[in-house]
Amino acid sequence: LTLLSHQGETISLSELDGRPKVINTWASWCSFCKEELKNFALLQEEFGDQIQVIAINRAESLKTANQFSTELSVEGRFLFLLDPEDSFYKSIDGFSMPETIFVDSSGKIKIHKRGFMEIEEMREKTNQII
Protein backbone atom coordinates (compact mmCIF):
# COMPACT_ATOMS: atom_id res chain seq x y z
CA LEU A 1 0.00 0.00 0.00
CA THR A 2 1.56 3.27 -1.14
CA LEU A 3 0.49 6.57 0.41
CA LEU A 4 1.65 10.19 0.28
CA SER A 5 3.31 12.16 3.05
CA HIS A 6 2.31 15.75 3.72
CA GLN A 7 5.63 16.68 2.08
CA GLY A 8 4.63 14.90 -1.16
CA GLU A 9 6.81 11.81 -0.71
CA THR A 10 5.49 8.42 -1.76
CA ILE A 11 5.65 6.03 1.20
CA SER A 12 4.96 2.31 1.24
CA LEU A 13 3.84 1.04 4.64
CA SER A 14 5.70 -2.24 4.05
CA GLU A 15 8.98 -0.37 3.59
CA LEU A 16 8.87 1.49 6.92
CA ASP A 17 11.30 0.39 9.63
CA GLY A 18 10.55 -2.59 11.86
CA ARG A 19 9.34 -0.68 14.90
CA PRO A 20 5.91 -1.46 16.31
CA LYS A 21 3.32 0.83 14.76
CA VAL A 22 0.13 2.51 15.86
CA ILE A 23 -1.79 3.31 12.68
CA ASN A 24 -4.87 5.50 12.91
CA THR A 25 -7.41 6.48 10.26
CA TRP A 26 -8.83 9.96 10.54
CA ALA A 27 -10.64 12.75 8.71
CA SER A 28 -11.34 16.39 9.49
CA TRP A 29 -15.10 15.69 9.63
CA CYS A 30 -14.61 13.11 12.42
CA SER A 31 -15.36 14.82 15.73
CA PHE A 32 -13.56 12.15 17.76
CA CYS A 33 -10.40 12.42 15.64
CA LYS A 34 -9.57 15.87 16.99
CA GLU A 35 -8.89 14.67 20.54
CA GLU A 36 -7.38 11.40 19.38
CA LEU A 37 -4.79 13.08 17.17
CA LYS A 38 -3.65 15.21 20.10
CA ASN A 39 -3.34 12.07 22.21
CA PHE A 40 -1.42 10.24 19.48
CA ALA A 41 1.10 13.09 19.53
CA LEU A 42 1.50 12.57 23.29
CA LEU A 43 1.78 8.81 22.78
CA GLN A 44 4.59 9.25 20.24
CA GLU A 45 6.43 11.58 22.61
CA GLU A 46 6.02 9.23 25.58
CA PHE A 47 7.16 6.09 23.74
CA GLY A 48 9.74 7.83 21.55
CA ASP A 49 11.69 5.53 19.22
CA GLN A 50 10.03 2.41 20.61
CA ILE A 51 7.04 2.94 18.30
CA GLN A 52 5.96 4.78 15.19
CA VAL A 53 2.60 6.53 15.21
CA ILE A 54 1.06 6.97 11.76
CA ALA A 55 -2.11 8.91 10.98
CA ILE A 56 -3.70 8.13 7.63
CA ASN A 57 -6.16 10.68 6.30
CA ARG A 58 -9.23 9.29 4.58
CA ALA A 59 -9.44 10.74 1.07
CA GLU A 60 -9.20 14.45 1.91
CA SER A 61 -6.98 16.97 0.16
CA LEU A 62 -3.49 17.85 1.38
CA LYS A 63 -4.75 21.37 2.09
CA THR A 64 -7.57 20.10 4.33
CA ALA A 65 -5.37 17.57 6.13
CA ASN A 66 -2.54 20.08 6.69
CA GLN A 67 -4.89 22.78 7.91
CA PHE A 68 -6.55 20.42 10.39
CA SER A 69 -3.30 18.95 11.77
CA THR A 70 -1.71 22.40 11.98
CA GLU A 71 -4.69 23.86 13.86
CA LEU A 72 -4.38 20.99 16.36
CA SER A 73 -0.62 21.62 16.73
CA VAL A 74 0.16 17.99 15.86
CA GLU A 75 1.68 18.41 12.38
CA GLY A 76 5.24 17.07 12.39
CA ARG A 77 4.88 15.35 15.77
CA PHE A 78 4.36 11.96 14.10
CA LEU A 79 3.92 10.63 10.56
CA PHE A 80 0.90 11.91 8.63
CA LEU A 81 -0.04 10.21 5.36
CA LEU A 82 -2.69 10.91 2.73
CA ASP A 83 -4.79 8.13 1.23
CA PRO A 84 -6.63 9.71 -1.72
CA GLU A 85 -8.35 6.43 -2.64
CA ASP A 86 -9.19 5.47 0.98
CA SER A 87 -7.40 2.17 0.29
CA PHE A 88 -6.04 1.63 3.79
CA TYR A 89 -9.44 2.01 5.44
CA LYS A 90 -10.94 -0.44 2.95
CA SER A 91 -8.06 -2.90 3.50
CA ILE A 92 -8.78 -3.08 7.23
CA ASP A 93 -12.53 -3.50 6.60
CA GLY A 94 -13.21 -0.18 8.26
CA PHE A 95 -16.76 0.64 9.23
CA SER A 96 -16.46 3.15 12.06
CA MET A 97 -14.40 6.22 12.79
CA PRO A 98 -11.81 6.49 13.98
CA GLU A 99 -10.15 3.09 13.59
CA THR A 100 -6.69 2.19 14.85
CA ILE A 101 -4.53 -0.86 14.39
CA PHE A 102 -1.61 -1.82 16.60
CA VAL A 103 1.12 -3.68 14.72
CA ASP A 104 4.03 -5.51 16.35
CA SER A 105 7.64 -5.31 15.15
CA SER A 106 7.17 -8.36 12.89
CA GLY A 107 4.38 -6.55 11.03
CA LYS A 108 1.52 -8.57 12.52
CA ILE A 109 -1.70 -6.75 13.46
CA LYS A 110 -2.20 -7.49 17.15
CA ILE A 111 -5.13 -5.20 17.93
CA HIS A 112 -7.78 -3.56 15.76
CA LYS A 113 -9.64 -0.92 17.75
CA ARG A 114 -12.82 0.54 16.32
CA GLY A 115 -13.94 3.84 17.81
CA PHE A 116 -12.51 6.50 20.07
CA MET A 117 -9.75 5.89 22.64
CA GLU A 118 -8.58 7.94 25.59
CA ILE A 119 -4.81 8.23 26.13
CA GLU A 120 -4.85 5.56 28.86
CA GLU A 121 -6.25 2.95 26.47
CA MET A 122 -3.72 3.98 23.81
CA ARG A 123 -0.89 3.43 26.29
CA GLU A 124 -2.27 0.06 27.37
CA LYS A 125 -2.60 -1.22 23.81
CA THR A 126 0.81 0.17 22.82
CA ASN A 127 2.43 -1.68 25.71
CA GLN A 128 0.98 -4.89 24.28
CA ILE A 129 2.94 -4.50 21.04
CA ILE A 130 6.36 -3.41 22.29
Secondary structure by P-SEA (a helix, b strand, c coil): cccccccbbbbbcccccccccbbbbbccccaaaaaaaaaaaaaaaaacccbbbbbbbccccaaaaaaaaaaaccccccbbbbcccaaaaaaaccccccbbbbbcccccccccccccccaaaaaaaaaacc
